[in-house]
Amino acid sequence: MNLRDIEIFAFGFKDADVSGIDEKYEREYRIACGFRELVSKTEITINPDDWFVGPGCTYPEIGIRYSRAGGLEADERYLREKKEKYPELAAELDALYAEFRPLTNQYNADLTRSEVQFKLAENNCCWGTGGGHANPDYEMLLRIGTEGIREKIEKFKKIHTDRADFYKCLEISISALEILAGRYKELALKMLPDASGKDAEILERIIKAFEVVPYRQPRDFFEACQFFWLAYSFIDNDSPGLFDFALGKYYDISDRDDRYECLKKLWELFHRVRAWNLCIGRSDEFGNDYSCDLTYDVLRVARELHYNTPNITMRLHKNSPERNWREAAETIATGIGMPAIYNDDVVCPALESLGIPASDSHLYCMNGCNQIDIFGKSHMGLEDGEISIIKALEFALFDGVCQKSGLKLGLSTGDARNFGTFDELLNAYYRQVEYLADNVIEISNNCQKIFAGTSPNPWHSVVIQGCIEKGIDYKNGGPYYGDGQILTEGLPDTADSLAAVKHYVYDTGKYTMAQLLDALENDFEGYEDLYYDFSTWHKFGNDEEDVDKIYADITDHIYRYVRNFRTFRGGIFGMGCSTFERAARYGRSVGALPNGKHRDESLLADSIGPVPGCDRNGPTAVLNSVLKANQYLAVSGNVLQLKFSKAQFNTEAGLGAFIALAKTYFRLGGQTLQVNVLNADELIEAQKHPEKYKNLIVRVGGFSAYFTQLEKGLQDNIITRTENGF
């Protein structure tokens, strides 16, 4: 075995002839050559039963590679595996990886982080990055094809005459896609004489499709799916984006039965590669709805196949047809946790507050799990970082000391025993949370800068608008919008804790701060009365004014604070809340809390909604509490999760009640809803007997997952979420 055969990208990168290439574009040129070498020499196969061909993001054994999230990578896991498989190449592999490691984004990013910043990340206080997802403009790519892209490059090459080498990198990336298409066409031609029946029919359709795509616009939905899948899985899969906007017109002109079979085949491929967020439905800046047959058939195929991926988001608004609400509710009722529903009437104004015009804010879609992007026009972080809000309160209570590690990780804001008023405690908390935000922003901007230098992305520069027009790489501020997105953890837990401290320490004086801190340090052991009082005081999610006001205030503070900072990419930092699977981990990383959480409990709020199990007054009270905070400030997905029983949801009255509830929430300023339709007893049984419930799907913070594949702490979190009724 030759090392070049198993590290194709690396040698395409190394062997690139950079003579005459401007030093400023040498790295980008090498990456583009790596793409071309990879698609030219990697083994390809065609399974006619899949209908559509493409690498499927499964380039075999490629450890030195380019990924959409990490940029240039040298994966140590692949190195170990290949040394075991090819012991005769061990020395060469070690030398190759040693050569590439200093070139990677992660290696260089680590050099910029301080020791404290490493410790903050290790202890789940905060983290930052400059990678994330992307949302290519598949609508444009399919509409003009690679021929149109080349014409566009020629136009702007004449304007930016000093950037000829940048455009050369893009042309190499386009040629790589065309090379891949040609190889699949040749393989299909070779296979055709030995094929028969349906296999032969599909091979003929593949050959016919590649006579047109990717060079020109597809002629029907089959060709559109083939073009889309080839481009989608070309280098690294990500989010399909505004799927019905990009492919809906091809769906409309195609045979009804054939187009639905095409959609099902594409859905199988999406599921195989764990596709990220697929968005359907939208409005424009004038309030017009743009649903189409493909919008509804996406929901139909999701109900039929019952997969946990791709992650479906449906955009709704005040002028959405009643059918849209009904189809969304019926799909949610299947228990797959999808679609997540988003409110254009809140999301679009939130994006416009960043300076994005309404014509483009209405092109938003979800990326990754549920962060917000402008389809084909932005690089908005996704995600740039995250802050544990509850950790900031722990630092305020213990003068910057982490209660799990014992390390001084936060600021010195004084001994909380000496705080004479609640405002002094609140100000200490504000300083701590700003300190964490400052660190995240610094880490993220350093990483963004390093990405621009070590890991430019010539393919995304082709398919994200702004890059060709400016002559600037996708990672270096090329897209039209470069805003940032930082997530939050533990806002509801912090509100509950502050409300209890305010009431029992400062308003009534029943306990001193010294008593509370001693109780927390001892995990409430020996402080049973104090524990009872603090753990049973007003909880967010029950429409209690005192705790809801604190929640609104601390949300407003941090969501506004980060807007004072600009991203390296040229935008503004914003915030949101979509905690994914990390809620349990963050819960374990904080000590005992004034809301009654014990030291080693993993339970932590998994969204902007109440701490699981703490809402007792039904879904209306939850919505009333959540709406106290200004959701127009959230620009990165502001997830609210609700859980309903199957018995309540799967009835005509239940569906109608949910639709009415969701409409009211949206009308009053709610941004998004994600819904689990579950049976609590079934979840408990699945935890005990996972082998019997392998296909049980639940909604996590921003995606759907198989319940039995989640770690126990997260399973407990989901089980504990209050089951609402109408």
C-alpha positions in Angstrom: 0.0 0.0 0.0 1.3 3.4 -1.0 0.8 6.3 1.5 -0.4 8.5 -1.3 -3.4 6.1 -1.8 -4.6 6.6 1.8 -3.8 10.3 2.3 -4.9 11.6 -1.1 -5.8 15.1 0.0 -2.5 15.5 1.9 -0.4 14.8 -1.2 -2.6 17.0 -3.4 -1.9 19.8 -0.9 1.9 19.0 -0.7 2.5 18.5 -4.4 0.7 21.6 -5.6 2.9 23.7 -7.8 2.8 27.1 -6.1 5.4 28.8 -8.3 4.0 32.1 -9.5 1.2 32.0 -6.9 0.9 35.1 -4.7 2.1 34.1 -1.2 -1.2 35.5 0.2 -3.1 32.8 -1.6 -0.7 29.9 -1.4 -2.6 28.0 1.4 -5.9 28.4 -0.4 -4.4 27.2 -3.6 -2.9 24.1 -1.9 -6.3 23.4 -0.3 -8.1 23.7 -3.7 -5.5 21.3 -5.2 -6.1 18.9 -2.4 -9.8 19.0 -3.2 -9.1 18.2 -6.8 -6.7 15.4 -6.1 -9.1 13.9 -3.6 -12.1 13.7 -6.0 -9.8 12.6 -8.9 -8.3 9.6 -7.2 -10.5 8.4 -4.4 -12.4 5.2 -5.2 -16.0 5.8 -6.2 -19.0 3.4 -6.4 -22.5 3.6 -7.7 -25.4 1.8 -6.0 -28.3 2.2 -8.4 -30.7 1.6 -5.5 -29.6 5.0 -4.1 -30.6 6.7 -7.3 -28.2 9.6 -6.7 -24.5 9.4 -6.7 -21.8 11.4 -4.8 -19.1 10.7 -2.3 -21.6 11.0 0.6 -18.9 12.6 2.7 -17.3 9.2 3.2 -13.8 9.5 1.7 -12.2 6.4 3.1 -9.3 6.6 5.5 -8.6 10.3 5.0 -7.2 11.5 8.2 -5.5 14.7 6.9 -8.4 16.5 5.4 -10.4 19.7 5.2 -13.7 19.7 7.2 -16.3 22.4 7.3 -16.0 22.8 11.1 -12.4 22.2 11.8 -10.7 23.5 8.6 -7.4 21.8 7.9 -7.2 18.7 10.2 -4.8 16.0 11.1 -7.0 13.5 12.9 -5.0 11.5 15.5 -7.6 8.8 15.6 -7.2 8.0 12.0 -3.4 8.0 12.5 -3.7 5.3 15.2 -6.1 3.2 13.1 -3.9 3.4 10.0 -0.7 2.5 11.8 -2.5 -0.6 13.1 -3.8 -1.5 9.7 -0.6 -0.6 7.8 2.3 -1.2 10.3 4.8 -1.1 7.4 3.8 2.6 6.9 3.9 3.6 10.5 7.1 5.7 10.2 5.9 7.5 7.1 2.5 8.2 8.7 4.1 9.7 11.8 6.3 11.9 9.6 3.4 13.0 7.5 1.2 13.9 10.4 4.0 15.6 12.2 4.5 17.7 9.1 0.8 18.7 8.9 0.0 19.2 12.5 1.5 22.7 12.8 -0.5 23.7 9.7 -3.9 22.8 11.2 -6.3 25.3 12.6 -6.6 23.5 16.0 -2.9 23.5 16.6 -2.6 27.2 15.9 -5.8 28.1 17.8 -4.5 26.4 20.9 -1.4 28.6 20.8 -3.5 31.7 21.2 -5.4 30.5 24.3 -4.3 31.4 27.8 -4.0 28.8 30.5 -7.1 30.3 32.2 -9.0 30.0 28.9 -8.1 26.3 28.7 -9.2 25.8 32.3 -12.5 27.7 31.6 -13.3 25.3 28.8 -12.2 22.2 30.7 -14.5 23.1 33.5 -17.4 23.8 31.2 -17.5 27.6 32.1 -17.3 28.7 28.5 -15.7 27.9 25.1 -15.1 29.6 21.9 -14.3 28.6 18.3 -14.2 30.1 14.8 -15.5 27.2 12.8 -19.1 26.0 12.6 -21.5 25.3 9.8 -22.2 26.8 6.4 -25.2 27.2 4.3 -24.3 27.2 0.6 -26.5 28.9 -2.0 -27.9 25.7 -3.6 -30.6 27.8 -5.3 -28.0 29.9 -7.2 -25.8 26.9 -7.9 -28.6 24.8 -9.4 -30.0 27.8 -11.3 -26.7 28.9 -13.1 -24.6 25.8 -12.8 -20.8 25.8 -12.9 -20.9 27.5 -16.3 -22.7 30.5 -14.7 -20.3 30.4 -11.8 -17.4 30.7 -14.2 -19.0 33.6 -15.9 -19.5 35.3 -12.6 -15.8 34.8 -11.7 -14.7 36.2 -15.0 -16.8 39.3 -14.4 -15.3 40.1 -11.0 -11.8 39.0 -11.9 -11.8 42.0 -14.2 -12.8 44.2 -11.3 -10.3 42.8 -8.7 -7.3 42.5 -10.9 -5.0 42.1 -8.0 -6.8 38.9 -6.9 -6.3 36.6 -9.9 -4.8 33.9 -7.7 -7.9 33.9 -5.4 -10.1 33.3 -8.4 -7.8 30.6 -9.6 -8.4 28.7 -6.4 -12.1 28.9 -7.0 -11.8 27.7 -10.5 -9.8 24.7 -9.3 -12.6 23.9 -6.8 -15.3 24.2 -9.6 -13.2 21.9 -11.8 -13.0 19.4 -9.0 -16.8 19.2 -8.8 -16.9 18.7 -12.6 -14.2 16.0 -12.5 -16.2 14.1 -9.9 -19.4 14.4 -12.0 -17.4 13.1 -15.1 -16.1 10.1 -13.1 -19.5 9.1 -12.0 -20.9 9.4 -15.6 -18.0 7.2 -16.9 -18.6 4.6 -14.2 -22.3 4.5 -14.9 -21.5 4.0 -18.6 -19.3 1.1 -17.7 -21.9 -0.5 -15.5 -24.8 -0.1 -17.9 -24.1 -3.0 -20.2 -24.3 -5.5 -17.3 -27.3 -3.9 -15.7 -31.0 -4.7 -16.2 -34.4 -3.7 -15.1 -34.7 -0.8 -12.6 -30.9 -0.7 -12.2 -30.4 0.0 -15.9 -33.1 2.6 -15.8 -31.4 4.5 -13.0 -28.0 4.2 -14.6 -29.4 5.7 -17.8 -31.0 8.6 -15.8 -27.7 9.2 -14.0 -25.9 9.4 -17.4 -28.5 11.7 -18.9 -28.4 13.9 -15.8 -24.6 14.3 -16.0 -24.9 15.5 -19.6 -26.4 18.7 -18.1 -25.4 19.0 -14.5 -23.4 20.4 -12.8 -22.7 22.6 -15.8 -26.2 23.9 -16.4 -29.6 24.1 -14.7 -31.3 20.8 -14.1 -34.4 20.0 -16.2 -36.4 18.1 -13.6 -36.4 17.1 -9.9 -34.3 13.9 -10.5 -31.6 16.0 -12.1 -32.0 18.7 -9.4 -31.5 16.0 -6.7 -28.5 14.6 -8.5 -26.9 18.0 -8.8 -27.8 18.9 -5.2 -26.4 15.6 -3.7 -23.2 15.8 -5.6 -22.6 19.4 -4.4 -23.9 18.8 -0.9 -21.6 15.8 -0.3 -18.7 17.1 -2.4 -16.3 17.9 0.4 -18.2 17.7 3.7 -21.9 17.5 4.4 -23.6 20.3 6.2 -27.1 21.8 6.2 -29.4 21.6 3.2 -30.7 25.1 4.1 -33.9 26.5 2.4 -34.6 23.2 0.7 -38.0 23.9 -0.8 -36.8 27.4 -2.0 -33.8 25.8 -3.7 -35.5 22.8 -5.2 -39.2 23.6 -5.2 -39.5 24.8 -8.8 -38.0 21.5 -10.1 -40.4 19.6 -7.9 -43.3 21.5 -9.5 -42.4 20.6 -13.0 -41.9 16.9 -12.4 -44.1 13.9 -12.4 -45.9 13.6 -9.0 -45.1 9.9 -8.3 -41.5 10.1 -9.6 -40.7 13.3 -7.7 -41.9 11.8 -4.4 -39.8 8.7 -4.9 -36.8 11.0 -5.6 -37.5 12.8 -2.4 -37.6 9.6 -0.4 -34.3 8.4 -2.0 -32.7 11.7 -1.1 -34.1 11.4 2.4 -32.5 8.0 2.9 -29.1 9.6 1.9 -29.6 12.5 4.3 -30.3 10.0 7.1 -27.2 8.0 6.2 -24.8 10.9 6.5 -26.7 12.5 9.4 -27.6 15.6 7.5 -28.0 18.8 9.6 -30.7 21.3 9.3 -33.2 21.3 6.4 -35.5 24.4 6.4 -38.9 24.6 4.8 -41.5 27.4 4.4 -40.8 31.1 4.5 -42.3 34.6 4.1 -40.8 37.6 2.2 -40.4 41.1 3.5 -44.0 41.9 2.4 -45.6 39.0 4.4 -46.2 36.8 1.4 -46.0 33.0 2.0 -43.9 30.8 -0.2 -45.0 27.3 0.7 -45.1 24.8 -2.2 -45.8 21.1 -2.9 -42.2 20.3 -1.8 -42.8 22.0 1.6 -45.7 19.6 2.4 -44.1 16.5 0.9 -41.0 17.0 3.1 -43.3 16.7 6.1 -45.1 13.7 4.5 -41.9 11.8 4.0 -40.7 12.6 7.5 -44.0 11.2 8.9 -43.7 8.1 6.6 -40.0 7.2 7.2 -39.9 8.4 10.9 -36.2 9.1 11.0 -34.4 11.4 13.5 -32.5 13.1 10.7 -32.3 15.4 8.8 -33.2 18.0 11.4 -36.3 19.8 10.0 -37.2 23.4 10.7 -40.4 24.9 9.5 -40.8 28.7 9.3 -44.2 30.1 10.1 -45.6 33.6 10.2 -48.8 35.6 10.7 -49.9 34.9 7.1 -49.0 31.2 7.0 -51.9 29.1 5.5 -53.8 27.0 8.1 -52.5 23.9 6.2 -48.9 24.8 7.3 -49.8 24.8 11.0 -51.8 21.6 10.6 -49.1 19.7 8.7 -46.5 20.8 11.2 -48.6 19.7 14.1 -49.4 16.3 12.5 -45.7 15.7 11.9 -44.8 16.6 15.5 -47.5 14.2 16.7 -45.6 11.3 15.3 -43.0 11.7 18.1 -39.9 12.5 15.9 -39.5 15.9 17.6 -39.8 17.7 14.2 -40.3 20.1 12.7 -39.0 22.7 15.0 -41.1 25.8 14.3 -39.7 29.3 13.9 -41.5 32.6 13.9 -40.6 34.9 11.0 -42.4 37.8 12.7 -39.7 37.7 15.5 -36.6 36.2 13.8 -36.6 38.6 10.9 -36.8 41.8 13.0 -34.1 40.4 15.3 -31.8 39.9 12.3 -32.6 43.3 11.0 -31.4 44.8 14.3 -28.0 43.7 13.2 -28.2 45.7 10.0 -29.4 42.9 7.7 -32.0 44.3 5.3 -35.5 42.8 5.3 -35.0 41.3 1.8 -32.2 39.1 3.2 -33.5 38.6 6.8 -36.4 36.7 5.2 -33.9 34.3 3.6 -32.8 33.1 7.0 -32.6 29.4 7.6 -31.3 27.2 10.4 -27.8 25.7 10.3 -26.3 22.9 12.3 -28.8 22.1 15.0 -30.8 25.4 15.1 -28.5 28.4 14.7 -29.6 31.1 12.3 -27.9 31.8 9.0 -28.8 33.8 5.9 -29.1 31.3 3.1 -26.1 31.4 0.8 -25.0 34.9 2.0 -23.4 34.6 5.4 -20.8 33.0 7.7 -22.4 33.7 11.0 -20.4 31.5 13.4 -22.7 28.6 14.2 -21.4 28.4 16.8 -18.8 30.9 17.9 -18.9 30.0 21.6 -21.0 29.4 24.7 -21.3 30.7 28.2 -22.4 28.9 31.3 -24.6 31.6 32.9 -25.0 29.6 36.1 -21.2 29.3 36.4 -21.0 33.1 36.5 -23.3 33.1 39.5 -21.2 30.5 41.2 -18.2 32.7 40.7 -20.1 35.7 42.1 -21.0 33.7 45.2 -17.5 32.3 45.8 -15.3 35.1 44.6 -14.3 33.5 41.3 -13.7 30.0 42.7 -15.0 27.0 40.8 -16.7 24.7 43.4 -16.0 21.5 41.5 -12.3 22.0 40.7 -11.4 24.4 43.5 -9.6 26.6 41.0 -9.8 30.3 40.9 -11.2 30.7 37.4 -13.4 33.8 37.7 -12.8 37.4 38.7 -12.3 38.6 42.3 -15.6 40.3 43.0 -15.4 40.2 46.8 -16.6 38.0 49.6 -20.3 37.5 49.1 -20.8 37.4 52.9 -20.1 41.2 52.8 -22.7 42.0 50.1 -25.2 44.2 52.0 -27.8 44.3 49.2 -29.1 42.1 46.5 -27.9 44.7 43.9 -24.3 44.1 45.1 -24.7 40.4 44.4 -26.3 41.1 41.1 -23.5 43.4 40.1 -20.9 40.8 41.0 -22.8 38.3 38.8 -22.9 40.8 35.9 -19.1 41.3 36.2 -18.5 37.6 36.2 -20.8 36.9 33.2 -19.2 39.7 31.2 -15.8 38.3 32.1 -16.8 34.9 30.6 -18.3 36.7 27.5 -15.0 38.7 27.1 -13.1 35.4 27.1 -15.4 33.7 24.6 -15.2 36.7 22.3 -11.4 36.8 22.5 -11.1 33.1 21.9 -13.6 33.2 19.0 -12.0 36.2 17.2 -8.5 34.7 17.6 -9.9 31.4 16.1 -11.7 33.3 13.3 -8.4 35.0 12.4 -6.5 31.8 12.4 -9.1 30.1 10.2 -8.7 32.8 7.7 -5.0 32.2 7.6 -4.7 28.4 8.0 -7.9 27.1 6.6 -9.4 29.2 3.8 -12.3 27.5 2.0 -12.3 27.9 -1.8 -15.4 25.7 -2.3 -17.5 27.8 0.1 -16.2 30.9 -1.5 -17.8 29.6 -4.7 -21.2 28.8 -3.2 -21.6 31.7 -0.6 -22.5 35.0 -2.1 -20.2 37.9 -1.5 -16.9 36.0 -1.8 -16.7 36.2 -5.6 -18.1 39.7 -5.6 -15.5 40.9 -3.1 -12.6 38.7 -4.1 -12.3 37.6 -0.5 -12.4 34.1 1.0 -15.3 32.7 2.9 -13.3 32.5 6.1 -11.9 36.0 5.8 -15.0 38.2 5.6 -16.0 37.3 2.1 -19.8 36.6 2.7 -22.2 39.5 2.9 -22.9 38.9 6.5 -20.3 37.9 9.1 -22.1 38.3 12.4 -21.3 36.0 15.4 -23.4 33.7 17.6 -22.7 32.9 21.2 -25.0 30.5 23.1 -26.1 30.4 26.7 -26.4 27.7 29.3 -28.4 27.9 32.6 -30.3 31.2 32.4 -33.4 29.7 34.1 -31.3 28.0 36.8 -29.6 31.4 37.5 -32.9 33.2 37.7 -34.3 30.6 40.1 -31.2 30.8 42.3 -31.1 34.6 42.4 -34.8 34.8 43.2 -34.4 32.5 46.2 -31.3 34.4 47.4 -33.1 37.7 47.0 -36.1 36.5 49.0 -34.5 34.6 51.9 -31.3 36.5 52.3 -32.1 40.1 51.4 -35.9 40.6 51.5 -36.8 38.6 54.6 -33.4 38.0 56.2 -34.4 34.5 57.2 -30.9 33.3 56.4 -27.6 35.0 56.1 -25.3 34.8 53.1 -22.8 33.0 55.3 -25.3 30.3 56.1 -26.2 29.9 52.5 -22.6 29.7 51.4 -21.8 27.1 54.1 -24.9 25.1 53.0 -23.7 25.2 49.4 -20.2 24.1 50.3 -21.6 21.2 52.3 -24.2 20.3 49.6 -27.0 21.2 52.0 -26.0 18.4 54.4 -27.0 19.6 57.9 -29.0 22.5 56.4 -32.3 20.7 55.7 -34.6 23.6 56.5 -32.6 26.0 54.4 -32.6 23.4 51.5 -36.4 23.0 51.7 -37.0 26.8 51.6 -34.6 27.5 48.8 -35.5 24.5 46.7 -39.3 25.2 47.0 -39.2 29.0 46.4 -40.7 30.4 43.2 -39.4 28.8 40.0 -39.2 30.2 36.6 -41.9 28.8 34.3 -44.8 29.3 36.6 -45.8 32.9 35.8 -44.3 34.1 39.1 -43.4 37.8 38.8 -40.3 38.0 41.0 -38.4 35.2 39.3 -39.6 36.1 35.9 -38.4 39.6 36.2 -34.9 38.5 37.2 -34.9 36.1 34.3 -35.9 38.9 31.9 -33.2 41.2 33.4 -30.3 38.8 33.2 -31.3 37.7 29.7 -31.5 41.3 28.6 -28.1 42.1 30.1 -26.1 39.4 28.5 -27.9 39.5 25.1 -27.2 43.2 24.9 -23.7 43.1 26.3 -22.2 41.0 23.5 -23.6 43.3 20.9 -20.8 45.8 21.9 -18.3 43.5 20.2 -17.5 42.9 16.5 -16.4 39.7 14.9 -13.2 39.2 13.0 -15.4 38.3 10.0 -16.8 41.9 10.1 -20.1 41.5 11.9 -21.7 41.9 15.3 -21.8 39.3 18.0 -25.3 38.2 19.1 -26.7 35.6 21.4 -29.2 32.8 21.7 -29.9 29.6 23.6 -29.8 26.1 22.1 -28.0 23.8 24.6 -28.1 20.5 22.7 -26.7 17.5 24.6 -24.5 19.6 26.8 -27.0 20.5 29.5 -26.2 17.4 31.7 -22.5 18.0 31.3 -22.8 21.6 32.4 -25.0 20.6 35.3 -22.3 18.2 36.6 -19.7 21.0 36.3 -21.3 23.3 38.8 -21.6 22.8 42.5 -24.7 23.0 44.7 -26.9 25.9 43.8 -29.3 28.2 45.7 -32.2 26.8 43.6 -31.8 23.4 45.4 -29.6 21.6 42.9 -27.2 19.2 44.6 -23.5 19.2 43.8 -23.4 16.0 41.7 -26.8 16.4 40.0 -26.6 16.8 36.3 -30.1 18.5 36.0 -29.9 21.8 34.2 -32.3 23.8 32.0 -31.9 22.6 28.5 -33.3 25.7 26.8 -34.8 29.1 27.6 -37.6 27.2 29.4 -37.8 26.2 33.0 -35.5 23.7 34.8 -37.0 20.3 34.0 -39.6 19.4 36.6 -39.9 22.9 38.0 -42.9 24.1 36.0 -46.2 23.1 37.8 -48.8 25.4 36.3 -49.1 24.1 32.7 -47.9 25.3 29.3 -49.6 28.7 29.4 -47.7 29.6 32.6 -44.4 28.5 30.9 -45.1 30.7 27.9 -46.1 33.7 30.1 -42.8 33.4 31.9 -40.6 32.9 28.8 -42.3 35.9 27.1 -41.2 38.2 29.9 -37.7 38.3 28.2 -37.3 40.2 24.9 -36.9 37.5 22.3 -36.3 40.1 19.5 -32.7 40.3 21.0 -32.0 36.7 20.2 -30.2 36.1 16.8 -28.9 32.5 17.3 -32.0 30.5 17.9 -33.8 30.9 21.2 -35.1 27.4 21.8 -38.1 26.7 24.0 -38.9 23.0 24.4 -42.2 21.6 25.5 -43.2 18.0 26.2 -46.7 16.7 25.7 -48.2 13.2 26.3 -49.1 11.1 23.2 -52.6 10.7 24.6 -53.2 14.4 24.7 -51.5 15.3 21.5 -52.7 12.6 19.2 -56.4 13.7 19.2 -58.2 16.2 17.0 -58.8 18.4 20.1 -55.2 18.1 21.2 -53.8 19.1 17.8 -56.2 22.1 17.7 -55.2 23.1 21.2 -51.5 22.9 20.4 -51.9 25.0 17.2 -53.8 27.6 19.2 -51.1 27.6 21.9 -48.3 28.0 19.3 -50.0 30.7 17.4 -50.6 32.7 20.6 -47.0 32.3 21.7 -45.8 33.5 18.3 -48.2 36.4 18.2 -46.9 37.6 21.6 -43.3 37.5 20.6 -42.1 33.9 20.9 -39.3 32.9 18.5 -39.3 29.1 18.3 -40.9 26.0 19.7 -39.5 22.5 19.8 -41.9 19.8 20.9 -41.5 16.3 22.3 -44.6 14.1 22.1 -43.8 11.3 24.5 -44.9 8.9 27.1 -43.0 9.3 30.4 -43.5 5.7 31.4 -42.1 4.6 28.0 -39.0 6.7 28.6 -38.4 5.1 31.9 -38.8 1.7 30.4 -36.5 2.6 27.6 -33.8 3.6 30.1 -34.2 0.2 31.8 -34.5 -1.9 28.7 -32.7 0.0 25.8 -32.7 -3.1 23.6 -36.5 -2.9 23.3 -36.6 0.8 22.4 -33.9 1.3 19.8 -36.1 3.5 17.6 -37.5 5.8 20.3 -36.8 9.3 19.2 -36.7 12.4 21.4 -36.0 16.1 20.9 -32.8 17.3 22.5 -31.7 20.9 22.7 -31.6 21.5 18.9 -31.9 18.1 17.2 -33.7 14.8 17.4 -31.9 11.7 18.6 -32.5 8.1 19.5 -33.2 8.1 23.3 -31.2 5.0 24.1 -28.1 6.4 22.5 -28.0 9.4 24.9 -26.0 9.5 28.0 -27.9 8.8 31.2 -27.7 12.4 32.5 -29.3 13.7 29.4 -31.9 10.9 29.5 -32.8 11.9 33.1 -33.1 15.5 31.9 -35.6 14.5 29.2 -37.6 12.3 31.5 -37.8 15.0 34.2 -39.2 17.7 31.7 -42.7 18.4 32.8 -45.3 16.7 30.6 -47.8 19.4 29.7 -51.5 19.2 29.1 -54.0 21.4 27.3 
